[in-house]
Amino acid sequence: MDATPQTGARADDTQRRAARGRRRRLPLVLGSLTALGPLTIDLYLPALPHVGTDLHISQTVTQLTLTAFMAGIALGQLVIGPLSDTLGRRRPLLLGLSGYVVAGALCAFAPDPAVLIGMRLIQGLAGAAGIVIARAVVRDLYDGLAAARLLSSLMLVSGTAPILAPVLGAQLLRLTSWRGVFVTLTLLGLAILAATAAVLPETLPRPERRHGGLPATLRTMRELVGDRSFTGYLLTGSLGFAALFAYIAGSSFTLQEVYGASPQTYSLLFGLNSLGMVATGQLSGKLLLGRFPSHRVLATGLAVLVAAGVALVLLVTAAHVGLLWITGALFFTACPVGMILPTTTALSLQRTPHAAGGASALLGTTQFLMGALAPTLAGLGGRSTALPMALSVLGLAVAAAGCFLALCRPWQAGPDPLAR
């Protein structure tokens, strides 16, 4: 007589254990989705010269294979983010990852540059689903401090990927051609697709989805941009991200051609700075947020970034300054971004529970567009001086701090949005 209840209890217990297992694996899956875009860029970078040689194209045309992917990532977020507010998260995400896998396979067998560039664009459009929907899923499942801490954890995965990817890409090229790099990316996309299908449930219930098609989407975007605090967090995070990109774009030439670092030394220093940024993100999420008001944590990150920009300008204009001083200033340029990005993202999404997909799309697209502008600013003076890079970092850091003060007005803030 007791067999049926005991069997039911065992089944319930098995289901609870399975649910706990999925929750433990969820940050890893979301982190992999967030890292897929940067990984697709950085793993491919060492192969660019090989692509040009094999397809008999110029460096400019070869760079278009990178530009097409980045354009696809930026535009894809604008489309897929609001679409996920209407259709739910799971279906657009799985379709996007499937498109990424197919496009990656076609890149591996592209017969000419036109096909390769076209498939890279599609790969970027489809790969945008992972970036934009991962942030929306965080907002669906978590609130306040829990969301901020999970976003900091995602930075651990997505921040480590760009550190390892160029090294792995270079090693892959010792074993295979640039086509083999795309085969590797395709297999990686397939693994993430399988993990996502197994672990990630639908996180946006039907009653909470938005309807009304394109007019409703455009109206939602106008409402988001019209929210002064949301726009403040959006611009603060994006300008901080652009300052990081100015450092990334300019540091290779600065450290190697102006200050004489070898490629191996530069790689070591770049990896160290990236690890510093990831560690700061973990420190912010695990220890600072929740103990201190989120606006104070964000203000501290911005103050360190501005101070690093000032130090860079002073150092590059001073005579007889060695490599050690410059690398120290660059380290403190990278580290505060680990505090700024997760905090501004969490604060932005906290204001938009009704349109997390659209808000995530605006965040991602603005960051990518400003990040694309930064290398141009950092390279204005050519390869013989580090001053444009330093001025770019300082200018973008000051602009980020100005947006935070002018639009978010932290001195007028009420209860901490991330306290609960």
C-alpha positions as CSV (number, residue, x, y, z in Angstrom):
1,M,0.0,0.0,0.0
2,D,2.9,2.4,0.6
3,A,4.6,1.6,-2.7
4,T,2.8,4.3,-4.7
5,P,3.6,7.2,-2.4
6,Q,7.2,6.1,-2.0
7,T,7.6,5.9,-5.8
8,G,6.0,9.3,-6.2
9,A,8.3,10.8,-3.5
10,R,11.4,9.3,-5.2
11,A,10.3,10.7,-8.6
12,D,9.8,14.2,-7.0
13,D,13.2,13.9,-5.3
14,T,14.8,13.0,-8.6
15,Q,13.1,15.9,-10.3
16,R,14.4,18.3,-7.6
17,R,17.9,17.0,-7.9
18,A,17.8,17.4,-11.7
19,A,16.5,21.0,-11.3
20,R,19.3,21.8,-8.9
21,G,21.8,20.3,-11.3
22,R,20.4,22.5,-14.1
23,R,20.6,25.6,-11.9
24,R,24.3,24.9,-11.1
25,R,25.1,24.4,-14.8
26,L,23.1,27.5,-15.9
27,P,25.9,30.1,-15.2
28,L,28.3,28.1,-17.3
29,V,25.9,27.8,-20.2
30,L,25.0,31.5,-20.0
31,G,28.7,32.4,-19.8
32,S,29.4,30.3,-22.8
33,L,26.7,32.0,-24.8
34,T,28.1,35.4,-23.8
35,A,31.6,34.3,-24.7
36,L,30.8,32.8,-28.1
37,G,30.9,36.2,-29.9
38,P,34.3,37.4,-28.5
39,L,35.7,33.9,-28.9
40,T,34.7,33.8,-32.6
41,I,36.6,37.0,-33.1
42,D,39.7,36.2,-31.1
43,L,40.2,32.6,-32.2
44,Y,40.1,33.7,-35.8
45,L,42.5,36.7,-35.5
46,P,45.8,34.7,-35.9
47,A,44.3,33.2,-39.1
48,L,43.7,36.5,-40.9
49,P,47.1,36.5,-42.8
50,H,46.5,32.9,-43.9
51,V,43.0,33.7,-45.2
52,G,44.5,36.5,-47.4
53,T,47.2,34.3,-48.8
54,D,45.0,31.4,-49.5
55,L,42.2,33.4,-51.2
56,H,44.6,35.8,-52.9
57,I,43.0,38.9,-51.4
58,S,44.4,42.1,-49.9
59,Q,44.6,42.9,-46.2
60,T,41.7,45.3,-46.6
61,V,39.4,42.7,-48.0
62,T,40.6,40.2,-45.4
63,Q,39.7,42.6,-42.7
64,L,36.1,42.7,-44.1
65,T,35.6,39.1,-42.9
66,L,36.1,40.5,-39.3
67,T,34.1,43.7,-39.9
68,A,31.2,41.7,-41.3
69,F,31.0,39.5,-38.2
70,M,31.1,42.5,-35.9
71,A,28.4,44.3,-37.9
72,G,26.3,41.2,-37.7
73,I,26.7,40.9,-33.9
74,A,25.7,44.6,-33.5
75,L,22.6,44.5,-35.8
76,G,21.6,41.0,-34.8
77,Q,21.1,42.1,-31.2
78,L,18.7,44.9,-32.2
79,V,16.5,42.3,-34.0
80,I,16.8,39.3,-31.7
81,G,16.5,41.0,-28.4
82,P,13.0,42.5,-29.0
83,L,12.0,39.3,-30.8
84,S,12.7,37.3,-27.7
85,D,10.3,39.6,-25.7
86,T,7.6,38.5,-28.1
87,L,8.4,34.8,-28.8
88,G,10.1,33.9,-25.6
89,R,13.8,33.2,-25.0
90,R,14.3,29.6,-25.9
91,R,13.1,29.4,-29.5
92,P,15.0,32.4,-30.9
93,L,18.1,31.3,-29.0
94,L,18.1,27.8,-30.3
95,L,17.4,29.0,-33.9
96,G,20.2,31.6,-33.6
97,L,22.7,29.0,-32.4
98,S,21.6,26.6,-35.2
99,G,22.2,29.4,-37.7
100,Y,25.6,30.1,-36.2
101,V,26.6,26.4,-36.6
102,V,25.4,26.3,-40.3
103,A,27.1,29.6,-41.1
104,G,30.4,28.4,-39.5
105,A,30.4,25.2,-41.5
106,L,29.8,27.2,-44.7
107,C,32.7,29.5,-43.8
108,A,35.0,26.5,-43.5
109,F,34.3,25.5,-47.1
110,A,33.9,29.0,-48.6
111,P,35.3,28.9,-52.2
112,D,35.9,32.7,-52.5
113,P,36.0,35.9,-50.3
114,A,32.4,37.0,-51.2
115,V,30.9,33.8,-49.8
116,L,33.2,34.0,-46.7
117,I,32.3,37.6,-46.0
118,G,28.6,36.8,-46.5
119,M,28.7,33.8,-44.2
120,R,30.6,35.8,-41.6
121,L,27.8,38.4,-41.6
122,I,25.2,35.7,-41.1
123,Q,27.4,34.0,-38.4
124,G,27.4,37.3,-36.5
125,L,23.7,37.9,-36.9
126,A,23.0,34.4,-35.6
127,G,25.6,34.5,-32.9
128,A,24.1,37.7,-31.5
129,A,21.3,35.6,-30.1
130,G,23.6,34.1,-27.4
131,I,24.9,37.5,-26.2
132,V,21.6,39.3,-26.1
133,I,19.4,36.6,-24.8
134,A,21.8,35.5,-22.0
135,R,21.5,38.9,-20.4
136,A,17.7,38.8,-20.8
137,V,17.6,35.4,-19.2
138,V,19.5,36.7,-16.2
139,R,16.8,39.5,-15.8
140,D,14.0,36.9,-16.2
141,L,15.4,34.7,-13.4
142,Y,17.1,37.0,-11.0
143,D,16.5,40.4,-9.4
144,G,18.7,43.1,-7.9
145,L,21.8,41.9,-6.2
146,A,21.4,38.3,-7.4
147,A,21.4,39.5,-11.0
148,A,24.4,41.7,-10.5
149,R,26.4,38.8,-9.0
150,L,25.4,36.4,-11.8
151,L,26.5,39.0,-14.4
152,S,29.8,39.3,-12.6
153,S,30.1,35.5,-12.7
154,L,29.4,35.5,-16.5
155,M,32.4,37.9,-16.9
156,L,34.6,35.2,-15.4
157,V,33.7,33.0,-18.4
158,S,33.4,35.6,-21.1
159,G,36.5,37.5,-19.8
160,T,38.7,34.4,-19.8
161,A,37.8,33.4,-23.3
162,P,39.5,36.3,-25.1
163,I,42.7,35.7,-23.1
164,L,43.0,32.1,-24.2
165,A,41.5,32.4,-27.7
166,P,44.4,34.0,-29.6
167,V,46.8,31.5,-28.1
168,L,44.5,28.6,-29.0
169,G,44.0,30.0,-32.5
170,A,47.8,30.2,-33.0
171,Q,48.2,26.6,-31.8
172,L,45.3,25.4,-34.1
173,L,47.1,26.9,-37.1
174,R,50.1,24.7,-36.4
175,L,47.8,21.7,-36.8
176,T,45.4,22.9,-39.5
177,S,44.5,25.7,-41.9
178,W,42.2,28.7,-41.3
179,R,39.4,26.5,-42.5
180,G,40.1,24.2,-39.6
181,V,39.6,27.1,-37.2
182,F,36.1,27.5,-38.6
183,V,35.5,23.8,-38.2
184,T,36.6,24.2,-34.5
185,L,34.2,27.1,-34.1
186,T,31.4,25.1,-35.7
187,L,32.0,22.2,-33.3
188,L,32.1,24.6,-30.4
189,G,28.8,26.2,-31.5
190,L,27.3,22.7,-31.8
191,A,28.4,21.8,-28.2
192,I,26.9,25.1,-26.8
193,L,23.7,24.4,-28.8
194,A,23.4,21.0,-27.2
195,A,24.1,22.3,-23.7
196,T,21.6,25.1,-24.1
197,A,18.9,22.7,-25.3
198,A,19.5,20.4,-22.3
199,V,19.9,23.0,-19.5
200,L,18.1,26.2,-20.4
201,P,14.3,26.2,-20.0
202,E,12.0,28.8,-21.3
203,T,12.3,31.7,-18.8
204,L,9.7,34.2,-20.2
205,P,6.1,32.8,-19.6
206,R,3.5,33.5,-22.2
207,P,1.5,36.0,-20.1
208,E,4.6,38.2,-19.7
209,R,5.5,38.4,-23.4
210,R,4.9,41.5,-25.4
211,H,2.7,41.7,-28.4
212,G,2.0,44.3,-31.2
213,G,4.7,43.6,-33.7
214,L,7.2,46.2,-35.0
215,P,5.2,49.3,-33.8
216,A,5.2,47.9,-30.2
217,T,8.9,47.2,-30.5
218,L,9.7,50.7,-31.7
219,R,7.5,52.1,-28.9
220,T,9.4,50.1,-26.3
221,M,12.7,51.3,-27.6
222,R,11.6,54.9,-27.4
223,E,10.4,54.3,-23.8
224,L,13.7,52.8,-22.9
225,V,15.8,55.6,-24.4
226,G,13.4,58.1,-22.8
227,D,14.2,56.7,-19.3
228,R,16.9,59.1,-18.2
229,S,18.5,56.7,-15.7
230,F,18.4,53.8,-18.1
231,T,20.1,55.9,-20.8
232,G,22.7,57.1,-18.2
233,Y,23.6,53.5,-17.3
234,L,23.6,52.5,-21.0
235,L,26.0,55.3,-21.9
236,T,28.2,55.0,-18.8
237,G,28.8,51.3,-19.5
238,S,29.3,51.7,-23.2
239,L,31.8,54.5,-22.8
240,G,33.7,52.5,-20.2
241,F,33.7,49.6,-22.7
242,A,35.0,51.9,-25.4
243,A,37.8,53.1,-23.1
244,L,38.8,49.4,-22.7
245,F,38.7,49.0,-26.5
246,A,40.9,52.1,-27.0
247,Y,43.4,50.5,-24.7
248,I,43.2,47.1,-26.5
249,A,43.5,48.7,-29.9
250,G,46.4,51.0,-29.0
251,S,48.4,48.9,-26.6
252,S,49.8,46.5,-29.2
253,F,51.5,49.3,-31.1
254,T,52.3,51.4,-28.0
255,L,54.0,48.7,-26.0
256,Q,55.8,47.0,-28.9
257,E,56.8,49.9,-31.2
258,V,57.1,52.8,-28.8
259,Y,58.3,51.1,-25.6
260,G,60.1,48.1,-27.2
261,A,58.2,45.1,-25.7
262,S,58.6,41.8,-27.5
263,P,55.4,40.1,-28.8
264,Q,55.8,37.5,-26.0
265,T,56.1,40.2,-23.4
266,Y,53.1,42.0,-24.9
267,S,51.0,38.8,-24.8
268,L,51.9,38.2,-21.2
269,L,51.0,41.8,-20.2
270,F,47.8,41.7,-22.1
271,G,46.8,38.4,-20.4
272,L,47.7,39.9,-17.0
273,N,45.5,42.9,-17.5
274,S,42.6,40.8,-18.7
275,L,42.9,38.6,-15.6
276,G,43.0,41.8,-13.5
277,M,39.7,42.9,-15.1
278,V,38.1,39.5,-14.5
279,A,39.3,39.4,-10.9
280,T,37.9,42.9,-10.3
281,G,34.6,41.8,-11.6
282,Q,34.5,38.9,-9.2
283,L,35.5,41.1,-6.3
284,S,32.8,43.6,-7.2
285,G,30.1,41.0,-7.6
286,K,31.0,38.8,-4.6
287,L,32.2,41.3,-2.0
288,L,31.4,44.9,-2.8
289,L,27.8,44.8,-4.2
290,G,25.5,44.1,-1.3
291,R,27.9,45.6,1.3
292,F,28.1,49.0,-0.4
293,P,25.5,50.9,-2.4
294,S,25.8,50.0,-6.1
295,H,26.2,53.7,-7.1
296,R,29.2,54.0,-4.8
297,V,30.8,50.8,-6.4
298,L,30.1,52.2,-9.9
299,A,31.5,55.6,-8.9
300,T,34.7,54.0,-7.6
301,G,35.2,52.1,-10.8
302,L,34.8,55.3,-12.8
303,A,37.1,57.2,-10.6
304,V,39.9,54.6,-11.0
305,L,39.3,54.6,-14.8
306,V,39.6,58.4,-15.0
307,A,42.7,58.4,-12.7
308,A,44.3,55.7,-15.0
309,G,43.5,57.9,-18.0
310,V,45.2,60.9,-16.4
311,A,48.2,58.8,-15.4
312,L,48.5,57.5,-19.0
313,V,48.5,61.0,-20.5
314,L,51.1,62.2,-18.0
315,L,53.3,59.2,-18.5
316,V,53.3,59.2,-22.3
317,T,54.1,62.9,-22.4
318,A,57.0,62.6,-19.9
319,A,60.5,61.9,-21.1
320,H,62.4,58.7,-20.2
321,V,59.4,56.8,-18.8
322,G,60.0,53.0,-18.9
323,L,57.7,50.2,-19.9
324,L,56.9,49.2,-16.3
325,W,55.2,52.5,-15.6
326,I,53.1,52.4,-18.7
327,T,52.0,48.8,-18.1
328,G,51.0,49.8,-14.6
329,A,48.7,52.5,-15.9
330,L,47.2,50.2,-18.5
331,F,46.6,47.6,-15.7
332,F,44.5,50.1,-13.8
333,T,42.7,51.0,-17.1
334,A,41.5,47.4,-17.6
335,C,40.7,46.5,-14.0
336,P,37.9,49.0,-13.2
337,V,35.9,47.9,-16.3
338,G,35.3,44.7,-14.4
339,M,33.3,46.8,-11.9
340,I,31.7,49.1,-14.4
341,L,30.2,46.7,-17.0
342,P,28.4,44.2,-14.7
343,T,27.1,47.0,-12.4
344,T,25.7,49.2,-15.3
345,T,24.2,46.2,-17.0
346,A,22.4,45.0,-13.8
347,L,21.2,48.6,-13.0
348,S,19.9,49.0,-16.6
349,L,18.1,45.6,-16.6
350,Q,16.7,46.3,-13.2
351,R,14.7,49.1,-14.6
352,T,13.2,47.1,-17.5
353,P,11.6,43.9,-16.3
354,H,8.9,44.3,-18.9
355,A,11.3,44.5,-21.9
356,A,14.6,42.7,-20.9
357,G,15.2,41.6,-24.5
358,G,14.9,45.1,-25.9
359,A,17.0,46.6,-23.1
360,S,19.7,43.9,-23.6
361,A,19.7,44.7,-27.3
362,L,20.3,48.4,-26.8
363,L,23.1,47.6,-24.3
364,G,24.9,45.2,-26.6
365,T,24.5,47.2,-29.8
366,T,25.6,50.5,-28.1
367,Q,28.7,48.8,-26.6
368,F,29.7,47.3,-29.9
369,L,29.3,50.5,-31.8
370,M,31.2,52.6,-29.3
371,G,33.8,49.8,-29.1
372,A,34.2,50.0,-32.9
373,L,34.8,53.7,-32.7
374,A,37.5,53.5,-30.1
375,P,40.3,51.9,-32.3
376,T,39.9,54.8,-34.8
377,L,40.5,57.3,-32.0
378,A,43.4,55.4,-30.5
379,G,45.2,55.2,-33.9
380,L,44.9,58.8,-35.0
381,G,48.5,59.6,-34.4
382,G,50.0,56.6,-36.2
383,R,52.3,54.1,-34.7
384,S,55.0,56.5,-33.5
385,T,53.3,57.9,-30.4
386,A,51.1,56.6,-27.6
387,L,49.4,60.0,-26.9
388,P,46.2,59.3,-29.0
389,M,45.6,56.1,-27.1
390,A,46.1,57.8,-23.8
391,L,43.9,60.8,-24.7
392,S,41.2,58.4,-26.0
393,V,41.2,56.5,-22.8
394,L,41.0,59.7,-20.7
395,G,38.3,61.3,-22.9
396,L,36.1,58.2,-22.9
397,A,36.5,57.7,-19.1
398,V,35.6,61.3,-18.4
399,A,32.6,61.1,-20.7
400,A,31.5,57.9,-18.9
401,A,31.8,59.6,-15.5
402,G,30.0,62.7,-16.9
403,C,27.0,60.6,-18.2
404,F,26.8,58.9,-14.8
405,L,26.7,62.1,-12.9
406,A,24.5,64.0,-15.3
407,L,21.9,61.4,-16.1
408,C,21.9,59.0,-13.1
409,R,22.3,61.7,-10.5
410,P,23.5,59.3,-7.8
411,W,23.2,61.9,-5.0
412,Q,19.4,61.9,-5.7
413,A,19.1,58.1,-5.7
414,G,16.7,56.5,-3.3
415,P,17.1,53.0,-2.0
416,D,19.8,50.9,-3.7
417,P,18.2,49.2,-6.8
418,L,20.5,46.2,-6.3
419,A,20.1,45.9,-2.5
420,R,17.4,43.2,-2.7
